[in-house]
Amino acid sequence: MNKMPNPMEALHATPRIPLVNLGTPVHRCARLEKEIPNSPKIFIKRDDFLGHLIGGNKVRKLEYVMADVRRKGATAVVTIGSVQSNHARITALVARSCGLGCALVLNGVPPEPPTANYRIENLLGVEIHHVDGREDRTGRMAEVAAGLRARGEIVYMIPLGASDEVGSFGFVNAFEEMTRQEAELGITFDAIVMGSSSGGTQAGLEVGKRLFGRPGLQIVGISPDDPSASIRATISGIMGPMLERLGLRGENDPSRIVVDDRFIGDGYGIPSDASREADALFARTEGVLLDPVYTSKSAAGVLDYCRSGRFSEGQNVLFWHTGGLITLFE
């Protein structure tokens, strides 16, 4: 009979390559609170401070992905994203810092001249392959990987956002980091809000919630693009093998996963009135910049939840800033 693993030992035994100095700060947004009647205490987790040019949540996931790349002896990585994808740019930076070849499959019209993330990828000299739409990326990635193998490379394919059962352990580790910061601050968070698209960030936090015994903690993902049901299914699919690895069977109930798709507006990367207000309010009160794709819309969700009373006075709410600010310079 197989012995069930000790969950904490299994977490700490999961291979990881340190890529950045973790322990990003948490601070209270006291001036923002004054703009919201009956506001809860609002805190922000500054993953926009992570390295690799404001790497944000993607770097946390790549710490675990790159450990798997090394374990499998890969010499090149391939991943997908939009033409201004934060994930694609950060993967390219990390690959170069690890001495790996890198190819990107990107959808959308390339900016001319190159700007923001796309300019950085060009400076890094990685291979860039273009497709018309999001639905074309995965198939083209397989073709690019086959071409690299024909040239003698050992290829590792990284999914969108590094959001799978490997990369998402970066946010189980982040959850543990957050619990240490709660102890330092002398508080306990009642809710966490973050952008949730490819699902890996929320999957890791959801696994952390179960691993660290926090059933009362609300975790709210704000979708910037896809319907909530689709993202919930993706998150649950990622969580399954992670929970299995940690010996936490029976903890994967999709109905307990909260994703809100009411803040998408007119579509992915298109600012809405609510996201513009969040941009201005966070900048004016706290000196915090938000990106137009993810954090501005998740911040709009925070403001809405506070104003509507879903988050109430006396609660401690953590807004997890996931980075992505290079897109401000498109």
C-alpha positions as CSV (number, residue, x, y, z in Angstrom):
1,M,0.0,0.0,0.0
2,N,1.4,3.4,-1.0
3,K,2.1,5.8,1.8
4,M,0.5,9.2,1.4
5,P,3.1,12.0,1.2
6,N,3.4,14.6,3.9
7,P,1.9,17.6,2.1
8,M,4.4,20.2,3.4
9,E,7.4,17.9,2.7
10,A,6.1,17.3,-0.8
11,L,5.8,21.0,-1.4
12,H,9.3,21.7,-0.2
13,A,10.7,18.8,-2.2
14,T,9.3,20.1,-5.5
15,P,12.3,21.2,-7.6
16,R,12.7,25.0,-8.1
17,I,15.4,27.2,-9.6
18,P,15.6,30.6,-7.8
19,L,15.3,33.3,-10.4
20,V,14.5,36.3,-8.3
21,N,14.6,37.5,-4.7
22,L,11.2,36.6,-3.4
23,G,9.4,38.2,-0.5
24,T,7.8,41.0,-2.5
25,P,6.4,43.6,-0.1
26,V,2.8,43.9,1.2
27,H,1.6,47.3,2.2
28,R,-1.6,48.9,3.2
29,C,-3.4,51.2,0.8
30,A,-4.6,53.7,3.5
31,R,-5.1,56.6,1.1
32,L,-7.1,54.5,-1.3
33,E,-9.3,53.4,1.5
34,K,-10.3,57.0,2.3
35,E,-11.8,57.2,-1.2
36,I,-14.2,54.3,-0.5
37,P,-17.0,54.7,2.1
38,N,-17.0,51.9,4.7
39,S,-13.9,50.4,3.1
40,P,-12.3,47.3,4.3
41,K,-8.5,47.4,5.0
42,I,-7.0,47.1,1.5
43,F,-3.5,45.7,1.1
44,I,-1.4,45.2,-2.1
45,K,1.1,42.4,-2.8
46,R,3.8,44.0,-5.1
47,D,4.7,41.2,-7.5
48,D,5.3,44.0,-10.0
49,F,8.6,44.4,-8.0
50,L,9.9,41.0,-9.1
51,G,12.9,40.9,-11.4
52,H,13.4,40.2,-15.1
53,L,11.9,43.6,-16.0
54,I,8.8,43.7,-13.8
55,G,8.4,39.9,-14.3
56,G,5.4,39.6,-12.1
57,N,3.5,36.3,-11.6
58,K,5.1,34.6,-14.6
59,V,8.6,34.6,-12.9
60,R,7.3,32.7,-9.9
61,K,5.9,30.0,-12.2
62,L,9.0,29.8,-14.3
63,E,11.1,29.0,-11.2
64,Y,9.4,25.6,-11.2
65,V,9.2,25.2,-15.0
66,M,12.9,25.9,-15.5
67,A,13.7,23.3,-12.8
68,D,11.7,20.8,-14.8
69,V,13.5,22.0,-18.0
70,R,16.8,21.3,-16.4
71,R,15.7,17.9,-15.0
72,K,14.7,16.8,-18.5
73,G,17.9,18.0,-20.1
74,A,16.2,20.4,-22.5
75,T,18.3,22.8,-24.6
76,A,15.5,25.0,-25.9
77,V,12.0,26.1,-24.8
78,V,9.0,27.1,-26.9
79,T,6.0,29.0,-25.7
80,I,3.0,31.0,-26.9
81,G,1.2,34.3,-26.3
82,S,0.0,37.5,-27.9
83,V,2.3,39.8,-29.7
84,Q,2.7,41.9,-26.5
85,S,2.7,38.9,-24.1
86,N,4.3,39.5,-20.8
87,H,4.7,35.7,-20.4
88,A,6.5,35.4,-23.8
89,R,8.9,38.2,-23.0
90,I,9.7,36.9,-19.5
91,T,10.2,33.4,-20.8
92,A,12.7,34.7,-23.4
93,L,14.6,36.7,-20.7
94,V,14.7,33.7,-18.4
95,A,15.7,31.3,-21.2
96,R,18.6,33.5,-22.2
97,S,19.7,33.9,-18.5
98,C,19.7,30.0,-18.3
99,G,21.6,29.6,-21.5
100,L,18.7,28.1,-23.4
101,G,17.4,28.5,-26.9
102,C,14.0,30.0,-27.2
103,A,11.2,30.3,-29.7
104,L,8.0,32.2,-29.4
105,V,4.7,31.7,-31.2
106,L,2.7,35.0,-31.1
107,N,-0.7,36.0,-32.4
108,G,-1.5,39.6,-33.4
109,V,0.0,42.2,-35.7
110,P,3.7,43.0,-34.8
111,P,4.2,46.7,-34.0
112,E,6.4,48.6,-36.4
113,P,8.7,49.8,-35.1
114,P,8.9,47.1,-32.3
115,T,7.7,48.4,-28.9
116,A,7.4,47.1,-25.3
117,N,7.6,43.4,-24.9
118,Y,8.0,42.7,-28.6
119,R,11.0,45.0,-28.8
120,I,12.7,43.2,-25.9
121,E,12.1,39.9,-27.6
122,N,13.8,41.2,-30.7
123,L,16.7,42.5,-28.7
124,L,17.1,39.1,-27.1
125,G,17.4,37.5,-30.6
126,V,14.9,34.7,-29.9
127,E,13.0,33.0,-32.7
128,I,9.6,34.6,-33.3
129,H,6.8,32.9,-35.3
130,H,3.6,34.7,-36.0
131,V,0.1,33.3,-36.3
132,D,-3.2,35.1,-37.0
133,G,-5.3,34.1,-34.0
134,R,-5.2,32.6,-30.5
135,E,-6.6,29.4,-31.8
136,D,-3.6,28.9,-34.1
137,R,-0.9,29.1,-31.4
138,T,-0.9,25.6,-29.9
139,G,-0.7,23.8,-33.3
140,R,2.1,26.1,-34.5
141,M,4.0,25.6,-31.3
142,A,4.1,21.8,-31.9
143,E,5.3,22.5,-35.5
144,V,8.1,24.8,-34.2
145,A,9.1,22.3,-31.6
146,A,9.4,19.6,-34.2
147,G,11.6,21.8,-36.4
148,L,13.9,22.5,-33.4
149,R,14.1,18.8,-32.7
150,A,15.1,18.2,-36.3
151,R,18.0,20.6,-35.7
152,G,19.2,18.6,-32.7
153,E,17.6,20.5,-29.9
154,I,15.9,18.9,-26.9
155,V,12.7,20.9,-26.7
156,Y,10.5,21.7,-23.7
157,M,7.1,23.2,-24.6
158,I,5.8,25.7,-22.0
159,P,2.0,26.3,-22.0
160,L,0.4,29.7,-22.1
161,G,1.3,31.6,-18.9
162,A,3.4,28.7,-17.7
163,S,0.1,27.7,-16.2
164,D,0.2,23.9,-15.6
165,E,0.7,21.5,-12.8
166,V,4.5,22.4,-12.8
167,G,4.5,26.2,-13.0
168,S,1.6,26.7,-10.7
169,F,3.6,25.5,-7.7
170,G,5.1,29.0,-7.9
171,F,2.0,30.3,-6.3
172,V,1.7,27.6,-3.7
173,N,5.2,28.8,-2.7
174,A,3.8,32.4,-2.9
175,F,0.9,31.5,-0.6
176,E,3.4,30.3,2.0
177,E,5.3,33.5,1.5
178,M,2.1,35.4,2.2
179,T,1.4,33.5,5.4
180,R,4.8,34.6,6.7
181,Q,4.0,38.2,5.9
182,E,0.6,37.9,7.6
183,A,2.4,36.9,10.8
184,E,4.9,39.8,10.4
185,L,2.0,42.2,10.0
186,G,-0.1,40.7,12.7
187,I,-3.2,40.2,10.5
188,T,-5.0,37.5,8.6
189,F,-6.4,38.1,5.1
190,D,-10.0,37.5,4.5
191,A,-9.8,37.7,0.8
192,I,-7.4,37.7,-2.1
193,V,-8.2,39.3,-5.5
194,M,-6.1,38.8,-8.6
195,G,-6.3,38.6,-12.4
196,S,-7.1,35.1,-13.6
197,S,-6.8,34.1,-17.3
198,S,-4.6,31.1,-18.1
199,G,-5.5,29.9,-14.5
200,G,-2.1,29.0,-13.1
201,T,-1.8,31.9,-10.5
202,Q,-5.2,31.1,-9.1
203,A,-4.7,27.4,-9.2
204,G,-1.5,27.7,-7.1
205,L,-3.3,30.0,-4.6
206,E,-6.2,27.6,-4.4
207,V,-3.9,24.7,-3.7
208,G,-2.1,26.9,-1.1
209,K,-5.4,27.6,0.6
210,R,-6.1,23.9,1.0
211,L,-2.6,23.0,2.0
212,F,-2.3,25.7,4.7
213,G,-5.8,25.1,6.0
214,R,-7.6,28.3,5.2
215,P,-11.2,27.3,4.3
216,G,-12.6,30.7,5.1
217,L,-10.3,32.7,2.9
218,Q,-12.0,34.1,-0.2
219,I,-9.9,33.8,-3.4
220,V,-11.5,35.8,-6.3
221,G,-10.1,35.7,-9.8
222,I,-11.0,38.5,-12.1
223,S,-11.1,37.4,-15.8
224,P,-9.7,39.8,-18.4
225,D,-10.9,37.7,-21.3
226,D,-12.6,34.3,-21.1
227,P,-16.0,33.3,-19.5
228,S,-15.8,32.4,-15.8
229,A,-16.9,28.8,-16.4
230,S,-14.1,28.1,-18.8
231,I,-11.4,29.5,-16.5
232,R,-12.8,27.6,-13.5
233,A,-12.5,24.4,-15.5
234,T,-9.0,25.2,-16.4
235,I,-8.0,26.0,-12.8
236,S,-9.6,22.7,-11.6
237,G,-7.7,20.8,-14.3
238,I,-4.4,22.3,-13.2
239,M,-5.2,21.7,-9.5
240,G,-5.9,18.0,-9.9
241,P,-2.3,16.7,-10.4
242,M,-0.9,19.3,-7.9
243,L,-3.2,18.1,-5.1
244,E,-2.4,14.5,-6.0
245,R,1.3,15.2,-5.7
246,L,0.7,16.8,-2.3
247,G,-1.5,13.9,-1.1
248,L,-4.6,16.2,-0.8
249,R,-7.1,14.0,-2.7
250,G,-10.7,15.1,-2.5
251,E,-9.9,18.8,-2.3
252,N,-10.7,19.7,-5.9
253,D,-14.3,20.9,-6.0
254,P,-14.7,23.4,-9.0
255,S,-17.8,24.9,-7.3
256,R,-15.5,26.4,-4.7
257,I,-13.4,28.3,-7.3
258,V,-14.6,31.9,-7.8
259,V,-13.9,33.6,-11.1
260,D,-15.7,36.9,-12.0
261,D,-16.0,37.8,-15.7
262,R,-18.1,41.0,-15.2
263,F,-15.1,43.3,-15.7
264,I,-13.9,42.2,-19.2
265,G,-15.6,45.2,-20.8
266,D,-15.2,45.2,-24.6
267,G,-12.5,42.5,-24.6
268,Y,-9.0,41.5,-23.8
269,G,-6.6,44.4,-23.4
270,I,-9.4,47.0,-24.2
271,P,-9.7,49.5,-21.3
272,S,-13.1,50.0,-19.8
273,D,-14.5,52.9,-17.8
274,A,-14.1,50.9,-14.6
275,S,-10.5,49.9,-15.4
276,R,-9.6,53.5,-16.3
277,E,-11.0,54.7,-13.0
278,A,-9.0,52.0,-11.2
279,D,-5.8,53.1,-13.0
280,A,-6.3,56.7,-12.0
281,L,-7.3,56.0,-8.4
282,F,-4.4,53.6,-7.6
283,A,-1.9,56.0,-9.3
284,R,-3.2,59.1,-7.6
285,T,-3.7,57.7,-4.1
286,E,-0.9,55.1,-3.8
287,G,1.6,55.8,-6.6
288,V,0.9,52.3,-8.0
289,L,0.7,51.8,-11.7
290,L,-1.5,49.1,-13.3
291,D,-1.3,47.5,-16.7
292,P,-4.3,47.8,-19.1
293,V,-4.8,44.1,-19.6
294,Y,-4.9,42.4,-16.2
295,T,-4.3,44.5,-13.1
296,S,-6.5,47.4,-14.1
297,K,-9.4,45.1,-14.5
298,S,-8.7,43.1,-11.4
299,A,-8.3,46.4,-9.5
300,A,-11.7,47.5,-10.9
301,G,-13.1,44.3,-9.3
302,V,-11.6,45.2,-5.9
303,L,-13.2,48.6,-6.0
304,D,-16.6,47.2,-7.0
305,Y,-16.5,44.6,-4.3
306,C,-15.6,47.2,-1.7
307,R,-18.3,49.6,-2.8
308,S,-21.0,47.0,-3.1
309,G,-20.4,45.6,0.4
310,R,-19.2,42.2,-0.7
311,F,-16.0,43.2,1.2
312,S,-17.0,44.9,4.4
313,E,-15.5,47.3,6.9
314,G,-13.1,45.4,9.3
315,Q,-12.1,42.8,6.7
316,N,-8.5,42.5,5.4
317,V,-8.4,42.4,1.6
318,L,-5.2,41.6,-0.4
319,F,-5.0,42.8,-4.0
320,W,-2.3,40.7,-5.7
321,H,-0.5,42.9,-8.3
322,T,0.7,40.5,-10.9
323,G,3.0,42.9,-12.8
324,G,2.9,43.3,-16.6
325,L,3.7,47.0,-16.7
326,I,5.9,46.9,-19.8
327,T,2.7,47.0,-21.8
328,L,2.3,50.6,-20.7
329,F,5.0,51.5,-23.2
330,E,3.4,50.1,-26.3
